[in-house]
């Protein structure tokens, strides 16, 4: 048992802590489809406990820590925005991030409802 534990520890130390590429904008999380949440949920509590504000530059992500900042770029327009993660989601298959209405407006996807985006998790 102790040998297995030591072997596992050695393997963990040999694997890089961050598998994603580091970029100037932060840790590259790849790309995928983004959506945005409607104004109808304004005032509801997010998973972090704060109230949902469609006019704030916030977003929902499945795994990014609450309070972390993420650089989101609309790949069709080249426009980007920095959002703060304050909720979990999206829970629809094929989506990687759910933006506030204000963030969707910033990158030009508020009319289409969805857009292919690239994501980079920013450091402190």
Secondary structure, DSSP 8 states (H G I E B T S, - for coil): -HHHHHHHHHHHHHS-S--S-EETTEEEEEEEEEEE--GGGTT-B-TTSSB--TTSSEEE-SSS-TT-EEEEEETTT--EEEEEEEE----STTEEEEE-HHHHHHTT-TTTSEEEEEEEE---
